[in-house]
Amino acid sequence: MGAVPRGIDADRRPPMTVPLRHFLVALALLVAGVVVGAGASAGVAPGLARLAHLHLLLAGWVCVTIMGAMTQFVPVWSGVPLHSRRLADAQLALVVVGVAGIAGGLLLARPAWVAPFGLAALAGFWTFAYNVGRTLRPVERYDVTERHFLVALGFVLALSLLGVLLAVGFTTPAFARVGVERTGAVGAHATVAVFGAVLTTVYGALYQLATMFTQTSLRGIDHGLRRVEEVAHPVGVVLLAIGRLVANAPVARTGGVLVVAAAVAVCVVLARRLSETRVDPTPMHARYAVFVAALGLWALLALPAWAADPLAREHLLGAAGAGHLLVLGAIGFVVFGTLYHVVPFVVWVHRYSDRLGVEPVPMVDDLYDDRLAAVDGVLLCVGTALVVGADLLGIGGVASALGGLSVAAGVGAFVLNVLSVVVRHGTRPIDRLLLGSLSPRRAAGDDPVDPGDASGDG
């Protein structure tokens, strides 16, 4: 049973609808991405299904989850109010419309659709960057997490701009006019997206979450490793992206080595925090352990691959066949683990925090079904192992198909468990969380009031 984290200023939170709306929509994008991925693996999905699959998972599920988490926890961690709740709602709508439209255009082989929907996604991501950037306290007071978040926002701006240019390039030779190959632009876009925006955010959040939810603190070599990562990772991402953009292998190789070194540093720091934890293990801790193992193995494989040829298409995300190891095994599991605490935490704060000390209340980790969490954990681990093993060994076939089915079943169990927290313990029904004032329940006047929404522009 997990304890309530110390040092949290709940009064700085935005209303419950803001982060939970992001998380629920992100879960829908996760399910859509899994379905499209399964269709692509079975050879029945139309168009550019694998590209649509990646956008639904990375630009959709992962990035929308990050947007919701930053919108919730930047005010909490920084002790400042959210700049604008209306902008937080606008960013979600724009990104969802953009990502869904991009995926639809790719699946239906309608390249002309991709650019306008890409502009919608760009507008949403830039609105998010502006809103969170205005929320952060003055630069001279930034801690390590806030510094990472600020760098990640810069990568968000860059990746969305590159994405729009690539979308335009489906119908117009946008890069040829400046002497850049499309393959180089794709490599730079993927680098800035996965290693820049996503992993920078993950690393920054882990410095807070890994200490907060293990009730430990950085000590000894942790501080040196953190300083190495804080410089090596962003510099490495920039060099790797630029090297790929202009087809300069030495620059890209230098960047790749720095990115790998930063990943190893993060693995060591997180492994040390988990080994010294002072609280009972939870699904979050177990999934963070998988993240450490997956990221460590990815780094071990990526170093020789990038040292040999960082520009090769098969080395886009590290070693050949290591894409699922990074995206599913590392990034996926850290997001799964974080949501297993963040969603119950947000619900707990709004439902039970004011009752603490007055009447018996459940703890945060009592809100979800731990047996179902164990089931989805096993399914996801087995499925990921099969998919990654099939990729690395180049065998595909039955192992890959069984792995995909196991991952899909695990995702289904995970989504069911998280949704049950909102349904059973939330102060608002799901339709009101998603639709706001457009909900039929709101129009009928039978929607319970969320105290967190009583003030502000959410």
Secondary structure, 3 states (H helix, E strand, C coil): CCCCCCCCCHHHCCCCHHHHHHHHHHHHHHHHHHHHHHHHHHCCCCCCHHHHHHHHHHHHHHHHHHHHHHHHHHHHHHCCCCCCHHHHHHHHHHHHHHHHHHHHHHHCCCHHHHHHHHHHHHHHHHHHHHHHHHHCCCHHHCCHHHHHHHHHHHHHHHHHHHHHHHHHCCCCCCCHHHCCCHHHHHHHHHHHHHHHHHHHHHHHHHHHHHHHCCCCCCCCHHHHHHHHHHHHHHHHHHHHHHHHHCCCHHHHHHHHHHHHHHHHHHHHHHHHHHHCCCCCCCHHHHHHHHHHHHHHHHHHHHHHHHHHCCCCHHHCCCCCCCHHHHHHHHHHHHHHHHHHHHHHHHHHHHHHHHHCCCCCCCCHHHCCCHHHHHHHHHHHHHHHHHHHHHHHHCCCHHHHHHHHHHHHHHHHHHHHHHHHHHHHHCCCCHHHHHHHHHCHHHHHCCCCCCHHHCCCCC
